[in-house]
Amino acid sequence: MNLTLKIWRQKNAASPGCLETHEARDVSPDMSFLEMLDMVNERLVAGGQEPFVFDSDCREGICGTCSLVINGVPHGSRKGTTVCQLHMRHFQDGQTITVEPWRARAFPIVKDLIVDRAAFDRIMLAGGFISVNTGNAPEANALPVSKEIADLAMDAAACIGCGACVAVCKNASAMLFVAAKVSHLNYLPQGQAEKDRRVKNMVLQMDQEGFGNCTVTGSCEAVCPKEISLDFIAKMNRDYAVAVVKGELKKSAAGGTG
Amino acid sequence: MRIYPAVHYTMGGTWVDYGLMSTLPGLFIIGEANFSDHGANRLGASGLMQGLADGYFILPYTIGHYFASTKPEKIPVGHAEFKKAEEGVRQFTRRLLSINGKRSATSFHKELGRLMWENCGMARTRQSLETNLKRIPELREEFWKNVKVTGSGEELNQNLEHAGRVADFLEFAELLCLDALHREESCGGHFRVEHQTEDGEAKRDDANFAYVAAWEFKGPDKKPELHKEPLVYEEVHLATRSYK
């Protein structure tokens, strides 16, 4: 099949960008979208032109690295699919396809189709962890987890942190991502010690990074390649409200001897 | 989806000591990137097991010990070694960008991949390995004369990154073949066609090859040096496992 591609070209965050038109000839319908771009790039290099840069890693839909807006939809229009698992058989011969990067103020463009998603890392650093002692593994039955809780936490943990939720949101809100990460740990017994601090710190960091607010339109849930549910946003809002009402613990004057 | 044995099944890894520290002081290597925990083959989930065992049981003690017994000095970027390393990278980058040949890094990568797949894959012979040991240096030479890298070294350049990786692969692939040629037995993931039993099973040679081969890098285009680490078993004894 032959396609016309309109691909975003931008030297860096400080320069303006534009859509460049390229013809992709002899595309196999069995190729993944990224393999098709690899082929386009290979031909550009052969012709002495600079290839387009784009992020990818595992190409199995589990690492959350690939991040392209295809015809206006993050990860393309297949439900529950990352770009790397989107195949060319879902496009038609002769079609024009636009390929753009994630767009959000908190995700500055690095070059062409790559954006800097370090804001997500800083949100994780603010509370996306539990404290455990290393050394011998704890006894497996010491912390019972009910099936319902394990399933919910697992559903939240399915978030691969790609940022499609931010890219699609009219407010560039990161609520679905943060809600998934908060819920995953706040549901589990291992996450209880830092439960209140976690939700407050992660929400604070999210706001500081410049992500927009949530108006519950649900476009994030619609494009999420892991189909993370909006219910987690409700869970996070509840945990946040409880944490705010409970307030801070009074700090001990002496502290321990460590 | 194409299914094929991944790098995982080459069984090797970077040499580390018992505390999982590499030959560079302070550089600890854990999980599948090191050579330590698996045998001649990787069994189900051993990659996960190794990540957990190294991270959970070993590092908490060994890294802690390293920090407790070492006082890291502040090394300024004006340090002679830093300047040397920086200049090395600069030269490497300039060299790759200045060749301006006719072939992309991807085409070299694919050709090398095909050579490894055909001649140093699951079944290898003396002849196939010798073919590779002749072809790989030729391909490496062509790479350094005829690779085309676009863009500059001043900004994000995936084409340049890839070319740097392929340059490394062109050195490392040769070592893989050299090691496979050296090991005159069949063992785990290394099946030398010359060394098999009558019914086609791997035939080990414990008398001569019961050791880990640790190859020391001596510099590009120089022969690596072999250090043998004998496999000594006290409780469990070497035996042949049959899957039949």
Interface residues (C-beta under 8 A of the other chain):
Chain A: K11 N12 D38 E42 L44 V45 A46 G48 Q49 E50 P51 V53 V110 K111 I114 T134 G135 N136 A137
Chain B: Y56 F57 P60 S104 T106 S107 K148 T150 G151 E155 L156 N157 Q158 N159
